[in-house]
Amino acid sequence: MKIAQVAPLYESVPPKLYGGTERVVSYLTEELIEQGHEVTLFASGDSQTKARLVPGSEMALRLQGNRVLDPISYHVKMLEEVFRQAPEFDVVQFHLDYLHLPLWHRYTVSPFLTTLHGRLDIAELGALFREYPGAPFVSISDAQRAPLSWLHWLGTVHHGLPLDLLPFNPEPEGYLAVLGRICPEKGIEQAIEVAVRTGRQLKIAAKVDRVDRLYFETRVEPLLGHPLIEFVGEISQEEKKEFLGNAAALLMLIDWPEPFGLAMIEALACGTPVIARPCGSVPELLVNGKTAWITDTVGDAVEAVNNIHLLRRQDCRNEFETRFRAERMAQGYIAVYDRLLTETFSEVVDRTQIPVVSGLADQVCA
């Protein structure tokens, strides 16, 4: 199958530091190639891939800082190139939220689908997506799709990681970890309180976006002077091996409808259990009492830390290998592609007044 993957340009594929969407695109792209498919990746020019790379920018836009004043212009230009090449592909998969929808709504030259990676409980999104009632989407968790359950969902495909990406560590050092980005809904202040109340060291590996700089400086930074708290900053994928592997637990005391939470399955891959609030995808991905303690309050999280020894790290690794491998993710998407192609073919057959696009007749898009 000839497949196009269209990634955001803010980070490279895979990212050099933070970047969940681009990291997933990388794992999916490489695994599809491993399974024998021909993949073209539209991404930043500093991306690393075995696929044919079509650069939409010279390098990741975020890493260029103030030199990039209009990041959307790069994406629009890239979409023009995607559109030009689209007839070459059996499937075009977008990871750009909604930016491509007006173009494909008018000029469907190849079957396409969109994986939505963000939160969907935003009022403006409902009005926007109602303009494209037939556009096919994939969710990254069942919980994610709840606010827009009426979309044309082709399925849910959980993220997956390469089997050998993060090694299992049965003997951690014992500190608590936070991984991601600094913002109010990520529960950083609550994680610090849990660490202080349990007497455990807390390491925070997170980036600070410009929009969250004031929150960081006024609410979080004053708490970093405590001797148990260490702010590490952004870390690379290679650094996650030690950071997550040596942690006794990953804290995810979030207060928002988490669409997925890649850090949770990265922790499981290392054998590290998670302590999380039951928001968004958390109950869908974690097994309370086996791979995690799912708690609602800071007090409950303190108790969970004190009982973290009751969770077996081997169970966490086993759960990762069973449910969250890149191989399984790719197989899930291949099943979605098959459904997409079947629906597209049926639509063309039923609507004979529409010319058959070149190559579509040879192909056999809820």
C-alpha positions, 0 to 999 in steps of 0.5 A: 500500500502507498501511504502518505503521512502528513505531520505538523512542522512545529517539531521534527519527526521524531522530535529532538525534545518534546513533541507527542504527535510527531513522535507517534507519527515517527513510530507509525511511519517506521512500523508501516515500512517495516510491515512492507508498505511504501510510505511518504512522510511530509514533515520538517526537513530535519526529520529522520526516517526510512520513508521518502521525506518531503520537507515542508520546512528546512527544520522544525519551526519551534527550534527556529524561535523568533525567526518564524513569525507565521508558522501557518504559512509553512503548513499551507505551502506543505498542503499544496505539495501534498495535494499535488502528490495525492493521486500517487497514494492509496491513503493520505493520513493527516495529523494536522487537526483541521487545517487540511479539511477545506482543501479535501472537502472540495478536491478529493483526489485520494482517500484520506483520513485525519487522526485527531491528537488533541482535546475535543471539548472546545466549543468552536470545534463542534461548529467547525467539524459540522461543516465536514460531515463526511470527513473520516476521523480516527481517535487516539482513545475512546474518551477523546471522541466523547465531546464529538461523538457524532463525527464520522469515526473510522475507529480508535487506535491507541498509540504504540511504541517500538518494543525496544525503545525503552528498556525494562528496569526492575530496580528503580532508584525510588524518586517520583517523576513528572514528564511533559509540559508545564501548565495548570491542567497538568497538576504540577503543583499537586505533584510537588505537594505529594512529593513533599508530603511523602518525603520522596524526591520529585524530578520534573522533566517538562518544557515551558511554552511561552503561553505558560511562562507566567504560570511557571514563574508565579506558581511553580518556580517558587516551589522549586526551592524545596530540597526534594524538588528537582526541575530537569527541563526538557529531555530527549528520548534517549534521556527518558530511558534513565529518567522514567526507568529509575522512577518509582512512579510517574505522577499524572495528577491532571485536571483536563480531558487527556486525549491519550497521554504518551508519557503513561505508556512510556512509563509502562514500557520501563516497568514504571507504574503511574499514579493518575487522576481519572480524567480523559483516557486515564481509565482506558489506558491504565489498570487500577491496582495493576499498572496504576493507582487511579486516585482523585485527590492529593490525599489519595495520591499520597496514599498511592505513593506509599503503596506503590510497592504493591504494584509489580513492575513486570506487570507494567511492562507486560501491559505495554507489550500486550497493548501498546507496541508500535506493531499493534498500532500500525496493524490498527491503522491498516485495518482503518485504511482497509475500511476507508478504501472499502467505503470510498470504493462503494461510494464511487460505485454508487455515485456513477456520475462521479468520474473514477479517479486514476487508480481508485478503480483498482482499490477494493473511508464511523 
